[in-house]
Each structure stands twice: as structure tokens, then as C-alpha cells.
């Protein structure tokens, strides 16, 4: 079963909030219903949510174990498609003994940066989440989008392989197990005017999706805006922002060709999503069901890491066919970006936890790059 966000306009997935979601916000959302709150409406909303949680944790009347799976991305986004396929394959492999009810488009109301807490606290059993989007809670996940750390899909996969034991350990701290990972295409710059030099960046108001991207935009003289995805189209249409740092699938999801004209493929960061399961719920499963989840997760990771490069090319073509012009960045502009990236790496290394530094240096050694 698949649940999609309903509603008019261009509201899609509230996957990125303004800044880090702190523990106090998470606690306030999890207050018992008999505590003082914001009134009867809030109580009714949370009663409905907890009713859903109780149902999915206790299973259906037919005896199958039924779980809730969450994606904040639109249903046609490749991460949502992967999660839907994952749920279908798990159901097939387990003979419907384990059923995942997939909700896409942020239908459950959770935002990207809070998803580690959401899965930890059992508000959903399984959720897709952008690694760098939850780096405010677990810093090691931020390494995935260090600017220019990876140069292509092959290097992104190497980084994922080197870092996976560290990611698994970090997820376990949050009472979670990583079932599989799927990359995004590298981020480029979508804009209303062509960007040919660093001078063209000055004064731009650019929507960013994580801290690393915001640091890049700020260093180039533009102003980063960490808007929720659901607000991006309106912000572009009204002039609140005039550019977006993101990948081609997101541009297609939001139909950027209606409000933007140019795409600069700078490939400055390459995000990765992970799909995590609540470890308490996982450990309660029969071993047969646990093995099915792990096996299907392995299949999904192998398949979708191969698919994304093709998806990137298809999504760029779709943007071009609808009127967005792809503009090759100049050597001068790319050189400026590289200089900015080096400084961001130095600043990150100065404050990164020891295990994140280990991943960084092991990766550079693996790809034969000077440190």
C-alpha cells in the first residue's frame, strides 16, 4: 500500500527545514496527549498519528507484521521508487508475512533533518533519509557532501564502501540499521541567469539542501536559503530566491523550467540517501524475516547505484526538452569553486569527529589522491 501527500498547488515534500532540528523540538512533538500543549487540535492530530503507530507496530488482523515506511520525496522521485520497490520485494520474499506501507511526498508530516529521531523513537519503522540532511545530529553523515570530495559516481561508491562500517556504527547509536543506500546525481546550479564566473554569483539568493552546500554558496558571495522543498517553487516565482543548488531529479520534480532558465553542471556535491529500520523492531522479527530485509536491501543497493547515472542523464534531457539550457561552467569558475572547497575541507577537518577524519583519509588513499 502506498500513501501520497494530498493537496493542491506545488506542495511536495517538506524534506529540509530552516536549520537543524534540535532535541527540544523532537521532545515537544512527542509529548503525551495529557500534557499541556497547543490545544485540542494538536491533541487530535497526535492521537491520529499514534493510532497509526500502534496499528503498524501490532500488525494486521490477518497475522502479518505491518510496518510504516516513509519517504519525504515525491512519488516519482527515484528514492521513492526504490522504497516502493523495496517494499514490494520484501512482501514477495516473505510471502506477505512482512508488509511495508509506504508513504511518499512527506505525507506523514516529518521533515528531513528530524528523521534520525523519527526512526529512533519508532514513529515509523523504516525511512529513507538524506545522509547530509541528518548530519546535524550525527556529523559523520556530513562527509557525503563535502564539496568536490568525490569526482564521479565511481568515487561516490568507493566513499560509500569505505565509510559503510562507520555509517553502520553511527546508525546503531540511533537504534537503527541501514538496509541500503542510494545516491543522488551530483548537484549543479539552476538559475535565472547564466553563471559564468564567481562575480555572477554575488548577490544571488540560492536555495541549498544542507550545511556543506550553504557554506559553498556563502563563500561565493551569494546568500544561502535552506527552504523546505515545498516552498521552493513559490519562492522562485515570487523572487525570494533566484537559484537552486540541487540535482536534476529535483529539478524535474519541481518543474524548474517554469521559473528558471539555466543549468550549470558544477558537480560540487553528491548526496546519498540511506534507508534505515528501527533496530528494536528489526530485532523482534523472526530470523527469516530479518534475512529477507537484509537480502532485499543488498539487491536494491546494487541495482540503484547503477541506475542513478542513467537517471541523471534522462532528467537533464527532460529539463532541456522543457526549455532549460545547460551551460558548461568556465574553467575560471571551476577553479574558484575548487579553492572554496579546499577551505571548507580544512575547516571541516578541524572540527570533525575522529572517525569521520579516518574515513576522509582512507578514501583519499583508496582513490590515490594527495592529502
C-alpha positions as CSV (number, residue, x, y, z in Angstrom):
1,X,0.0,0.0,0.0
2,X,1.3,3.5,-0.9
3,X,0.2,6.8,0.6
4,X,1.0,10.0,-1.2
5,X,0.7,13.6,0.1
6,X,-2.6,15.1,-1.0
7,X,-3.3,18.7,-1.6
8,X,-3.2,21.4,-4.3
9,X,-0.6,23.7,-5.5
10,X,3.1,22.7,-5.6
11,X,3.5,21.4,-2.1
12,X,5.7,18.3,-2.4
13,X,8.0,17.0,0.4
14,X,9.0,19.1,3.4
15,X,12.4,17.5,3.4
16,X,14.6,20.3,4.6
17,X,13.7,22.7,7.4
18,X,15.4,26.0,8.3
19,X,18.4,24.9,10.2
20,X,18.9,21.9,12.5
21,X,16.0,20.3,14.2
22,X,17.1,20.2,17.9
23,X,16.2,17.8,20.7
24,X,13.8,20.2,22.3
25,X,11.6,20.3,19.1
26,X,11.7,16.5,18.9
27,X,10.6,16.2,22.6
28,X,7.9,18.7,22.2
29,X,6.4,16.7,19.3
30,X,6.5,13.5,21.4
31,X,4.7,15.0,24.5
32,X,2.0,12.7,25.9
33,X,-1.5,13.8,25.0
34,X,-2.5,14.7,28.6
35,X,0.3,17.3,28.9
36,X,-0.4,21.0,28.3
37,X,0.0,21.7,24.6
38,X,-1.3,23.8,21.8
39,X,-5.0,22.9,22.3
40,X,-7.4,20.3,21.2
41,X,-6.4,20.3,17.5
42,X,-2.9,19.3,18.4
43,X,-4.1,16.5,20.6
44,X,-6.3,15.2,17.8
45,X,-3.5,15.3,15.3
46,X,-1.2,13.3,17.6
47,X,-3.9,10.9,18.6
48,X,-4.4,10.1,14.9
49,X,-0.6,9.6,14.4
50,X,-0.2,7.4,17.4
51,X,-3.2,5.3,16.3
52,X,-1.3,4.7,13.1
53,X,1.9,3.8,15.0
54,X,0.0,1.4,17.3
55,X,-1.5,-0.3,14.3
56,X,1.7,-0.7,12.4
57,X,3.6,-2.0,15.5
58,X,1.0,-4.5,16.4
59,X,0.4,-5.8,12.9
60,X,-2.8,-6.5,11.0
61,X,-5.7,-8.7,12.0
62,X,-4.6,-11.3,9.4
63,X,-1.4,-12.1,11.3
64,X,1.1,-10.3,9.0
65,X,3.6,-7.9,10.5
66,X,2.7,-4.5,9.0
67,X,5.2,-1.6,9.1
68,X,5.1,2.0,8.1
69,X,7.8,3.2,5.6
70,X,8.4,6.8,4.9
71,X,9.8,8.9,2.1
72,X,9.7,12.7,2.0
73,X,10.4,12.7,-1.7
74,X,7.6,12.9,-4.4
75,X,6.4,9.5,-5.6
76,X,8.1,9.8,-9.0
77,X,11.5,10.6,-7.4
78,X,13.9,7.7,-7.7
79,X,14.3,7.4,-4.0
80,X,10.6,6.9,-3.5
81,X,10.5,4.5,-6.4
82,X,13.3,2.5,-4.8
83,X,11.5,2.4,-1.4
84,X,8.3,1.2,-3.1
85,X,10.2,-1.5,-5.0
86,X,11.9,-2.5,-1.8
87,X,8.5,-2.9,0.0
88,X,7.1,-4.9,-2.9
89,X,10.1,-7.3,-3.0
90,X,10.1,-7.7,0.8
91,X,6.4,-8.6,0.6
92,X,7.1,-11.2,-2.1
93,X,10.1,-12.7,-0.4
94,X,8.3,-13.1,2.9
95,X,5.1,-14.4,1.4
96,X,3.3,-11.3,2.8
97,X,4.5,-12.1,6.4
98,X,6.1,-8.7,6.4
99,X,4.2,-5.8,4.7
100,X,5.6,-2.2,4.4
101,X,3.0,0.6,4.0
102,X,4.9,3.2,2.0
103,X,4.1,6.9,2.4
104,X,5.7,9.3,0.0
105,X,5.8,13.1,-0.6
106,X,6.1,13.9,3.1
107,X,2.6,12.6,3.7
108,X,3.3,11.7,7.3
109,X,4.5,15.3,8.0
110,X,8.1,14.6,9.0
111,X,10.9,16.8,7.8
112,X,14.3,15.6,6.5
113,X,16.6,16.8,9.4
114,X,14.5,15.1,12.1
115,X,14.4,11.6,10.5
116,X,17.1,10.0,12.7
117,X,14.9,10.9,15.7
118,X,11.7,9.8,14.0
119,X,13.1,6.3,13.3
120,X,14.9,6.1,16.7
121,X,11.7,6.9,18.5
122,X,9.6,4.4,16.5
123,X,7.3,6.9,14.9
124,X,8.0,4.9,11.7
125,X,9.7,1.6,11.3
126,X,11.6,2.4,8.1
127,X,12.5,5.7,6.5
128,X,14.6,7.0,3.6
129,X,16.7,10.0,4.6
130,X,19.4,12.2,3.1
131,X,22.6,11.5,5.0
132,X,23.9,15.0,5.0
133,X,20.5,16.2,5.9
134,X,20.8,14.5,9.3
135,X,24.4,15.4,9.9
136,X,23.3,18.0,12.4
137,X,22.5,15.0,14.7
138,X,25.3,12.7,13.5
139,X,28.2,14.6,12.0
140,X,29.9,11.6,10.2
141,X,27.0,11.6,7.7
142,X,28.0,15.0,6.5
143,X,31.1,13.7,4.7
144,X,28.9,12.5,1.8
145,X,28.6,16.1,0.5
146,X,31.9,17.6,1.2
147,X,32.4,19.8,-1.9
148,X,34.5,18.0,-4.7
149,X,35.4,15.2,-2.3
150,X,34.1,12.7,-4.9
151,X,34.5,13.5,-8.6
152,X,32.0,11.0,-10.1
153,X,29.7,8.1,-9.4
154,X,32.6,5.6,-9.2
155,X,34.3,7.7,-6.4
156,X,31.0,8.2,-4.7
157,X,30.6,4.4,-4.5
158,X,34.2,4.0,-3.2
159,X,33.4,6.5,-0.4
160,X,30.3,4.7,0.5
161,X,32.2,1.4,0.7
162,X,35.0,2.9,2.8
163,X,32.6,4.7,5.1
164,X,29.9,2.0,5.5
165,X,31.3,0.3,8.6
166,X,31.4,3.8,10.2
167,X,27.9,4.6,9.0
168,X,26.6,1.3,10.4
169,X,28.1,2.1,13.8
170,X,26.6,5.6,13.8
171,X,23.2,4.3,12.9
172,X,23.3,1.7,15.7
173,X,23.9,4.6,18.2
174,X,20.5,5.9,17.0
175,X,18.8,2.4,17.4
176,X,18.9,1.8,13.7
177,X,20.2,-0.5,11.0
178,X,21.0,0.7,7.5
179,X,19.2,-1.5,5.0
180,X,20.5,0.1,1.8
181,X,21.9,3.3,0.3
182,X,21.1,5.1,-3.0
183,X,23.0,8.1,-4.4
184,X,21.8,11.4,-5.9
185,X,23.3,12.7,-9.0
186,X,25.9,15.4,-8.4
187,X,24.5,18.9,-7.6
188,X,24.5,21.6,-10.1
189,X,23.3,25.2,-10.1
190,X,19.9,26.1,-11.6
191,X,19.4,29.8,-12.1
192,X,17.5,32.6,-13.9
193,X,20.7,33.9,-15.4
194,X,23.8,32.2,-16.8
195,X,26.6,31.9,-14.2
196,X,30.0,32.2,-16.0
197,X,32.2,33.5,-13.1
198,X,32.3,34.0,-9.4
199,X,31.3,37.6,-10.0
200,X,27.9,36.3,-11.3
201,X,27.3,34.6,-8.0
202,X,27.5,37.8,-5.9
203,X,24.0,38.8,-4.8
204,X,22.3,35.5,-5.8
205,X,19.7,34.1,-3.4
206,X,20.2,30.4,-3.6
207,X,18.3,27.6,-2.1
208,X,20.6,24.9,-0.6
209,X,19.8,21.5,0.8
210,X,22.5,21.0,3.5
211,X,25.2,22.7,5.5
212,X,28.0,21.9,3.1
213,X,26.1,23.4,0.1
214,X,25.3,26.5,2.2
215,X,29.0,27.0,3.0
216,X,29.9,26.9,-0.7
217,X,27.2,29.4,-1.7
218,X,28.1,31.8,1.1
219,X,31.8,31.6,0.2
220,X,31.0,32.6,-3.4
221,X,29.2,35.8,-2.3
222,X,25.6,34.5,-2.6
223,X,23.1,34.1,0.1
224,X,22.0,30.5,1.0
225,X,18.4,29.8,1.8
226,X,17.6,26.4,3.4
227,X,14.0,26.3,2.4
228,X,11.7,23.3,2.6
229,X,11.2,21.8,-0.8
230,X,7.5,22.5,-0.6
231,X,8.3,26.3,-0.6
232,X,10.9,26.3,-3.4
233,X,8.7,26.8,-6.4
234,X,6.8,29.7,-4.7
235,X,10.0,31.3,-3.5
236,X,11.3,31.2,-7.1
237,X,8.1,32.6,-8.6
238,X,7.9,35.5,-6.1
239,X,11.6,36.3,-6.2
240,X,12.5,35.3,-2.7
241,X,15.2,33.2,-4.3
242,X,16.6,33.2,-7.8
243,X,18.6,30.0,-8.0
244,X,18.8,26.5,-6.6
245,X,21.7,24.2,-5.8
246,X,20.4,20.7,-6.4
247,X,20.4,17.7,-8.8
248,X,18.5,17.0,-11.9
249,X,15.8,14.8,-10.4
250,X,14.8,17.5,-8.0
251,X,14.6,20.0,-10.9
252,X,12.2,17.6,-12.7
253,X,10.2,17.0,-9.5
254,X,9.6,20.8,-9.1
255,X,9.3,21.6,-12.9
256,X,12.0,24.2,-12.7
257,X,11.6,25.0,-16.3
258,X,8.6,27.1,-15.4
259,X,10.6,29.5,-13.3
260,X,14.3,29.0,-14.2
261,X,16.3,29.1,-17.5
262,X,19.8,27.8,-16.9
263,X,21.6,24.7,-15.5
264,X,25.3,24.8,-14.7
265,X,26.7,21.3,-14.1
266,X,29.3,22.1,-11.5
267,X,29.0,18.6,-9.7
268,X,30.1,20.2,-6.5
269,X,28.5,17.7,-4.1
270,X,26.9,14.3,-4.4
271,X,24.4,13.3,-1.8
272,X,23.5,9.8,-0.7
273,X,20.3,8.6,1.0
274,X,20.1,5.7,3.4
275,X,17.1,3.6,4.2
276,X,17.1,2.8,7.9
277,X,15.0,0.4,10.0
278,X,14.3,0.8,13.7
279,X,16.6,-1.7,15.4
280,X,14.2,-2.7,18.2
281,X,11.5,-3.5,15.6
282,X,14.1,-5.4,13.4
283,X,15.3,-7.5,16.4
284,X,11.7,-8.6,17.2
285,X,11.4,-10.2,13.7
286,X,11.9,-13.9,13.1
287,X,15.4,-14.5,11.7
288,X,13.8,-15.5,8.3
289,X,12.2,-12.0,8.0
290,X,15.4,-10.3,9.1
291,X,17.4,-12.1,6.5
292,X,14.8,-11.2,3.8
293,X,15.1,-7.5,4.7
294,X,18.9,-7.6,4.5
295,X,18.9,-9.6,1.3
296,X,16.4,-7.3,-0.5
297,X,18.3,-4.2,0.8
298,X,21.5,-5.6,-0.7
299,X,19.7,-6.1,-4.1
300,X,18.3,-2.6,-4.0
301,X,21.7,-1.0,-3.3
302,X,23.3,-2.9,-6.1
303,X,20.6,-2.0,-8.6
304,X,20.1,1.7,-7.8
305,X,23.7,2.6,-7.7
306,X,23.9,1.5,-11.3
307,X,20.6,3.2,-12.2
308,X,21.3,6.8,-11.0
309,X,23.8,7.8,-13.6
310,X,21.3,6.9,-16.3
311,X,18.6,8.7,-14.4
312,X,20.8,11.8,-14.2
313,X,21.2,11.9,-18.0
314,X,17.5,11.4,-18.5
315,X,16.5,14.1,-16.1
316,X,18.8,16.6,-17.6
317,X,17.4,15.9,-21.0
318,X,13.9,16.3,-19.7
319,X,14.9,19.7,-18.3
320,X,16.5,20.7,-21.7
321,X,13.4,19.5,-23.6
322,X,11.3,21.8,-21.5
323,X,13.4,24.8,-22.1
324,X,16.3,24.8,-19.5
325,X,19.6,25.5,-21.2
326,X,22.6,23.5,-19.9
327,X,25.6,25.9,-19.7
328,X,29.1,24.4,-19.3
329,X,30.9,26.2,-16.4
330,X,34.0,28.1,-17.3
331,X,37.5,26.9,-16.1
332,X,37.8,30.1,-14.1
333,X,34.6,29.4,-12.3
334,X,35.5,25.8,-11.5
335,X,38.9,27.0,-10.2
336,X,37.2,29.4,-7.9
337,X,34.9,26.6,-6.7
338,X,37.9,24.3,-6.0
339,X,39.6,27.0,-3.9
340,X,36.4,27.4,-1.9
341,X,36.2,23.6,-1.5
342,X,39.7,23.3,-0.1
343,X,39.0,25.8,2.6
344,X,35.8,24.0,3.5
345,X,37.7,20.7,3.8
346,X,40.2,22.3,6.1
347,X,37.5,23.8,8.3
348,X,35.6,20.5,8.4
349,X,38.7,18.5,9.3
350,X,39.4,20.9,12.2
351,X,36.1,20.1,13.9
352,X,35.1,16.6,12.5
353,X,35.0,13.7,14.9
354,X,37.9,11.2,14.8
355,X,36.0,8.5,12.9
356,X,35.0,11.0,10.2
357,X,38.6,12.0,9.7
358,X,39.6,8.3,9.4
359,X,37.0,7.9,6.6
360,X,38.3,11.0,4.8
361,X,41.9,9.9,4.8
362,X,41.1,6.3,4.0
363,X,39.0,7.4,1.0
364,X,41.8,9.7,-0.4
365,X,44.3,6.9,0.0
366,X,41.9,4.5,-1.8
367,X,41.5,6.8,-4.8
368,X,45.2,7.7,-4.9
369,X,44.7,11.4,-4.2
370,X,47.2,13.5,-2.3
371,X,46.3,14.5,1.2
